[in-house]
Amino acid sequence: MIKIYHNPRCRKSREGLEILKESGKEFIIVKYLENRLSLAELTRIIELLGIEPIDLVRKNETFWKENYKDKRISKEHIMKLMLSNPKLMERPIVVNNNKAVIGRPPENIKTIL
């Protein structure tokens, strides 16, 4: 089953959602700001994306810039920060079985459909 980790207030996330709707495939919407991810879910997403935790962080978020910019912090700490501050996560993220992409640009989503 396809999942989109979605923030309705984000234009790119809304565009990604439209791509999924247009695909005609079934999918699940996970509003990750309301239903926070578990450590296991976040770990799996990062593994499927094939990236390091820092690569999933929205580094232009005020919280990140004011508290963590240019600081060396562990992968574990970064993951805990994203779990407690989900706005830090890039979005949208789409998972389709054993593949995942960050929908920036939203057209990236088409590569795993």
Sine and cosine of phi, psi and omega as CSV:
sin_phi,cos_phi,sin_psi,cos_psi,sin_omega,cos_omega
0.00,0.00,0.65,-0.76,0.03,-1.00
-0.99,0.14,0.67,-0.74,0.09,-1.00
-0.81,-0.58,0.64,-0.77,0.16,-0.99
-0.89,-0.46,0.83,-0.56,0.10,-0.99
-1.00,0.03,0.94,-0.33,-0.32,-0.95
-0.84,-0.54,0.64,-0.77,0.16,-0.99
-0.87,-0.50,0.96,-0.29,-0.07,-1.00
-0.86,0.51,-0.34,0.94,-0.02,-1.00
-1.00,0.08,-0.11,0.99,-0.05,-1.00
-0.99,-0.15,0.81,-0.59,-0.03,-1.00
-0.87,0.49,-0.70,0.72,-0.01,-1.00
-0.90,0.44,-0.59,0.80,0.02,-1.00
-0.92,0.39,-0.66,0.75,0.05,-1.00
-0.90,0.43,-0.63,0.77,0.04,-1.00
-0.90,0.43,-0.65,0.76,0.05,-1.00
-0.89,0.46,-0.66,0.75,0.04,-1.00
-0.88,0.48,-0.65,0.76,0.03,-1.00
-0.89,0.46,-0.64,0.77,0.03,-1.00
-0.87,0.49,-0.67,0.74,0.03,-1.00
-0.91,0.42,-0.69,0.73,0.02,-1.00
-0.87,0.50,-0.69,0.72,-0.02,-1.00
-0.92,0.39,-0.41,0.91,-0.03,-1.00
-0.94,0.35,-0.39,0.92,-0.03,-1.00
0.98,0.19,0.01,1.00,-0.01,-1.00
-1.00,0.06,0.45,-0.89,0.06,-1.00
-0.97,0.24,0.58,-0.81,0.03,-1.00
-0.43,-0.90,0.29,-0.96,0.03,-1.00
-0.92,-0.40,0.70,-0.72,0.09,-1.00
-0.99,-0.13,0.82,-0.58,0.08,-1.00
-0.93,-0.37,0.94,-0.33,0.06,-1.00
-1.00,0.10,1.00,0.04,-0.18,-0.98
-0.93,0.37,-0.26,0.97,0.09,-1.00
-0.97,0.24,-0.50,0.87,0.01,-1.00
-1.00,-0.01,-0.65,0.76,-0.02,-1.00
-0.91,-0.41,1.00,0.03,-0.13,-0.99
-0.88,0.47,0.54,-0.84,0.00,-1.00
-0.96,0.28,0.43,-0.90,0.14,-0.99
-1.00,0.04,0.25,-0.97,0.06,-1.00
-0.87,0.49,-0.64,0.77,0.01,-1.00
-0.89,0.46,-0.68,0.74,0.02,-1.00
-0.89,0.45,-0.73,0.69,-0.01,-1.00
-0.89,0.45,-0.67,0.74,0.03,-1.00
-0.87,0.50,-0.70,0.71,0.00,-1.00
-0.89,0.45,-0.69,0.73,0.01,-1.00
-0.87,0.49,-0.73,0.68,-0.01,-1.00
-0.88,0.47,-0.65,0.76,0.04,-1.00
-0.89,0.45,-0.71,0.71,0.00,-1.00
-0.91,0.42,-0.57,0.82,0.03,-1.00
-0.95,0.30,-0.41,0.91,-0.01,-1.00
0.94,0.33,0.60,0.80,-0.04,-1.00
-0.80,-0.61,0.13,-0.99,0.13,-0.99
-1.00,0.01,0.44,-0.90,0.01,-1.00
-0.78,0.62,-0.63,0.78,-0.02,-1.00
-0.88,0.48,-0.45,0.89,-0.02,-1.00
-0.97,0.26,-0.19,0.98,0.03,-1.00
-0.99,-0.11,-0.09,1.00,-0.05,-1.00
-0.99,0.11,0.72,-0.70,0.13,-0.99
-0.99,0.14,0.99,-0.14,-0.14,-0.99
-0.97,0.25,-0.13,0.99,0.06,-1.00
-1.00,-0.05,-0.05,1.00,0.06,-1.00
-0.90,0.43,0.67,-0.74,-0.03,-1.00
-0.82,0.57,-0.69,0.72,-0.02,-1.00
-0.84,0.55,-0.69,0.72,0.00,-1.00
-0.92,0.39,-0.74,0.67,-0.06,-1.00
-0.88,0.47,-0.64,0.77,-0.06,-1.00
-0.97,0.25,-0.45,0.89,-0.13,-0.99
-0.91,-0.42,-0.43,0.91,-0.17,-0.98
-0.73,-0.68,-0.13,0.99,-0.02,-1.00
-0.83,0.56,0.74,-0.68,0.04,-1.00
0.91,0.42,0.26,0.97,0.07,-1.00
-0.98,-0.22,0.56,-0.83,0.08,-1.00
-1.00,-0.02,0.89,-0.46,0.04,-1.00
-0.74,-0.67,0.43,-0.90,-0.09,-1.00
-0.95,0.32,0.35,-0.94,0.07,-1.00
-0.85,0.53,-0.67,0.74,-0.01,-1.00
-0.88,0.47,-0.67,0.74,0.00,-1.00
-0.92,0.40,-0.65,0.76,0.03,-1.00
-0.87,0.49,-0.69,0.72,0.00,-1.00
-0.90,0.43,-0.66,0.75,0.05,-1.00
-0.88,0.47,-0.63,0.78,0.04,-1.00
-0.89,0.46,-0.68,0.73,0.01,-1.00
-0.92,0.39,-0.58,0.82,0.01,-1.00
-0.93,0.37,-0.62,0.79,-0.02,-1.00
-1.00,0.05,-0.31,0.95,0.03,-1.00
-0.73,-0.68,0.95,0.31,-0.14,-0.99
-0.87,0.49,-0.29,0.96,0.07,-1.00
-0.89,0.45,-0.30,0.95,0.01,-1.00
-0.95,0.30,-0.29,0.96,-0.06,-1.00
-0.98,0.17,0.67,-0.74,0.15,-0.99
-0.86,0.52,0.45,-0.89,-0.02,-1.00
-0.46,-0.89,0.37,-0.93,-0.16,0.99
-0.98,0.22,0.32,-0.95,0.14,-0.99
-0.90,-0.44,0.75,-0.66,0.03,-1.00
-0.87,-0.50,0.77,-0.64,0.03,-1.00
-0.89,-0.45,0.77,-0.64,0.05,-1.00
-0.74,-0.67,0.98,-0.21,-0.06,-1.00
0.83,0.55,-0.93,-0.38,-0.06,-1.00
-0.97,-0.25,0.45,0.89,0.02,-1.00
-0.77,-0.64,0.50,-0.87,0.05,-1.00
-0.50,-0.86,0.49,-0.87,0.09,-1.00
-0.61,-0.79,0.42,-0.91,0.20,-0.98
-1.00,-0.06,0.79,-0.62,-0.07,-1.00
-0.99,0.15,0.80,0.60,0.08,-1.00
-0.74,-0.67,0.99,-0.15,0.02,1.00
-0.96,0.27,0.32,-0.95,-0.04,-1.00
-0.83,0.56,-0.48,0.88,0.00,-1.00
-0.87,0.49,-0.35,0.94,0.06,-1.00
-0.82,0.57,-0.50,0.87,-0.05,-1.00
-0.87,0.49,-0.59,0.81,-0.03,-1.00
-0.87,0.50,-0.42,0.91,-0.07,-1.00
-0.94,0.35,-0.31,0.95,-0.01,-1.00
-0.91,-0.42,0.14,0.99,0.04,-1.00
-1.00,0.07,0.00,0.00,0.00,0.00
